[in-house]
Amino acid sequence: MTIDDLAVMVAAGFEGVDRRFEGVDRRFEGVDKKFERIEHKMEGMATKDELKKLEKKMDDGFAELHHAFNNHVALVRSDTDDLAYRVKRLEETVFNP
C-alpha cells in the first residue's frame, strides 16, 4: 500500500462522514422547525401563575355571587313570611268575623 492509496482511503472515509453530518444537520433543522412551531403555539397560552390568579378571581367572584344570592333568598323569605302573615290575618278577618 502506498501513501497515495492511504490518502484515497482517508478521503473516502471523510466523504462518508460528511454525508452523515449532512443527515444530522437536516435532522437538527427539522427539530428546530418543530420547536419553532411549539413556541408559536405556546405564545397565546397562559402561564401557571396567570392561571392561579384567574382561579382566585373566579373563586372570589363566586364567593361574592354566593353572598348576594343568600341575601336575595333572605329577602324573598322575609317577603313571603310577611305575605303569609297578612293572608292569615285576612282569612281570620273574613272567615271569623
Summary of the structure (lengths in Angstrom):
residues: 97
radius of gyration: 40.8
end to end distance: 136.6
largest distance: 137.3
contacts: 180
relative contact order: 0.04
helix: 91%
strand: 0%
